[in-house]
Amino acid sequence: MKNRNFNPWGRFLTCLTLLLICFVTISCGDDEDNDPVVEPVIVEPEPVVATFDGQYIGGWWSDAANGSSYNNIPASMTIAAGSSATEWVGQFFYTRNHTSCCSNNPNDGTISFTMMDSVITNFQYLGTIPNCAGNFQGEGVLNAQGTIIIQLTGNDCEGEHSGARIELSK
């Protein structure tokens, strides 16, 4: 007995429809390659703005040509910004309280230097102590602890100073 309701094209179209539904379902699945690319957000920390200017205290070390030896004698400086972002100027004192040691002068000398990053160059100290003016030059660093360390050469009324060094901190 033959079934007259059997249509081979109908069965073919039914199978084709089911295959298309399966294909569309599979292709619309969770495919990671089609997800939008999300770039990570990198948050930079706020820069720490250090204020270098201000008052520093510490000491002076040197041996003078006349035989005098100085080992951590009191010293202090006031530092202010100069004419550019890398230039600094100030006053030098042979006391730790930012007053002149030996006269009515407002200071015991003036200083100027250049600092880029933590490297100090072109350090100049012009001493103004009456009867013992001096002229010292040097190079140095601002270390990680905030201490200024400068190696100096120069002379004053006691002659040439060897091993001259100043170390000062806020």
C-alpha positions as CSV (number, residue, x, y, z in Angstrom):
1,M,0.0,0.0,0.0
2,K,1.3,3.3,-1.0
3,N,0.9,6.4,1.1
4,R,-0.3,9.1,-1.1
5,N,0.3,11.8,1.5
6,F,4.1,11.2,1.5
7,N,5.9,14.1,-0.1
8,P,9.7,13.7,-0.4
9,W,10.2,17.4,-0.9
10,G,8.4,18.2,2.3
11,R,10.6,15.8,4.3
12,F,13.7,17.4,2.7
13,L,12.5,20.9,3.5
14,T,11.7,19.8,7.1
15,C,15.2,18.4,7.5
16,L,16.8,21.5,5.9
17,T,14.8,23.8,8.3
18,L,16.0,21.7,11.3
19,L,19.6,21.9,10.1
20,L,19.4,25.7,9.7
21,I,17.9,26.1,13.2
22,C,20.7,24.0,14.6
23,F,23.4,26.0,12.7
24,V,22.0,29.4,13.8
25,T,21.7,28.2,17.4
26,I,25.3,27.0,17.4
27,S,26.7,30.1,15.7
28,C,24.9,32.4,18.1
29,G,26.3,30.6,21.1
30,D,28.8,32.1,23.6
31,D,31.8,32.6,21.4
32,E,34.6,34.4,23.2
33,D,36.2,35.6,19.9
34,N,33.2,37.8,19.2
35,D,33.2,39.5,22.6
36,P,34.2,43.1,22.5
37,V,37.8,43.7,23.6
38,V,37.9,45.4,26.9
39,E,41.2,47.1,27.6
40,P,42.4,47.1,31.2
41,V,42.3,50.5,32.9
42,I,45.6,51.3,34.4
43,V,45.3,53.9,37.2
44,E,48.5,55.8,37.7
45,P,49.2,56.9,41.2
46,E,49.2,60.5,41.9
47,P,52.7,61.9,41.7
48,V,54.2,62.8,45.0
49,V,55.1,66.4,44.9
50,A,58.1,66.9,47.2
51,T,58.9,70.3,48.4
52,F,62.7,70.7,48.3
53,D,62.8,74.3,49.5
54,G,62.9,75.0,53.2
55,Q,65.2,74.8,56.1
56,Y,67.9,72.1,56.5
57,I,70.2,71.3,59.4
58,G,73.3,69.1,59.7
59,G,77.0,69.3,59.7
60,W,80.3,70.3,58.0
61,W,83.4,68.1,57.8
62,S,86.8,69.2,56.4
63,D,90.5,69.5,57.1
64,A,92.0,73.0,56.5
65,A,95.6,73.6,55.3
66,N,96.5,75.4,58.5
67,G,95.9,72.1,60.5
68,S,92.3,72.8,61.7
69,S,90.0,69.8,61.5
70,Y,86.2,70.1,61.5
71,N,84.1,67.1,62.3
72,N,80.3,67.6,62.1
73,I,80.4,71.2,63.1
74,P,76.9,72.7,63.2
75,A,75.6,73.9,59.8
76,S,72.2,74.8,58.3
77,M,70.8,76.2,55.0
78,T,67.7,77.8,53.8
79,I,66.9,76.8,50.2
80,A,64.5,78.5,47.8
81,A,63.7,78.0,44.1
82,G,65.9,79.9,41.8
83,S,65.3,81.4,38.3
84,S,64.4,78.0,36.7
85,A,62.9,74.6,37.7
86,T,66.4,73.2,38.3
87,E,68.1,76.1,40.0
88,W,68.2,76.7,43.8
89,V,69.5,79.5,45.9
90,G,69.8,80.1,49.6
91,Q,71.7,81.0,52.7
92,F,74.4,79.1,54.6
93,F,75.0,79.2,58.4
94,Y,77.5,77.7,60.7
95,T,74.8,77.1,63.3
96,R,71.8,74.7,63.4
97,N,69.3,77.5,64.1
98,H,69.7,79.4,60.8
99,T,71.5,82.4,62.3
100,S,75.0,83.7,61.7
101,C,77.7,82.2,63.8
102,C,80.2,84.9,63.9
103,S,78.9,88.4,63.0
104,N,75.8,90.6,62.6
105,N,75.6,89.4,59.0
106,P,72.2,87.9,58.1
107,N,74.0,84.7,57.2
108,D,77.5,83.1,57.0
109,G,77.3,82.9,53.2
110,T,75.1,82.3,50.2
111,I,74.6,79.1,48.2
112,S,73.4,78.3,44.7
113,F,73.2,75.0,42.8
114,T,71.5,73.0,40.1
115,M,69.5,69.9,40.8
116,M,68.1,67.5,38.3
117,D,66.4,64.4,39.7
118,S,68.4,63.9,42.8
119,V,71.8,65.0,41.4
120,I,73.3,68.3,42.6
121,T,75.7,70.0,40.4
122,N,77.4,73.5,40.3
123,F,77.1,73.9,44.0
124,Q,78.6,77.2,45.0
125,Y,79.1,78.5,48.6
126,L,80.4,82.0,49.0
127,G,81.3,82.5,52.7
128,T,80.8,86.0,54.2
129,I,82.3,85.5,57.6
130,P,84.3,88.7,58.4
131,N,88.1,88.3,58.0
132,C,87.5,84.7,56.7
133,A,85.5,84.9,53.4
134,G,85.5,81.6,51.5
135,N,84.7,80.2,48.1
136,F,83.7,76.5,47.8
137,Q,82.4,74.5,44.9
138,G,81.0,71.0,44.8
139,E,78.7,68.3,43.6
140,G,76.3,66.0,45.5
141,V,73.1,64.2,45.8
142,L,69.7,64.3,47.5
143,N,69.6,60.7,48.9
144,A,66.4,58.6,49.3
145,Q,66.1,59.7,53.0
146,G,66.0,63.4,51.9
147,T,69.6,64.2,53.1
148,I,71.6,66.6,51.0
149,I,75.2,65.3,50.7
150,I,77.8,67.6,49.0
151,Q,81.5,67.0,48.4
152,L,83.3,70.4,48.3
153,T,86.6,71.9,47.4
154,G,87.6,75.4,48.2
155,N,89.4,77.7,50.6
156,D,88.9,80.4,53.1
157,C,91.2,82.2,55.6
158,E,92.5,78.8,56.8
159,G,93.6,77.9,53.4
160,E,92.6,75.0,51.1
161,H,90.1,72.5,52.7
162,S,90.5,68.8,51.9
163,G,87.8,66.2,52.3
164,A,85.2,69.0,52.7
165,R,81.6,67.7,53.0
166,I,78.3,68.9,54.2
167,E,75.3,66.8,55.1
168,L,71.9,68.4,55.8
169,S,68.4,67.2,56.3
170,K,65.0,68.9,56.9
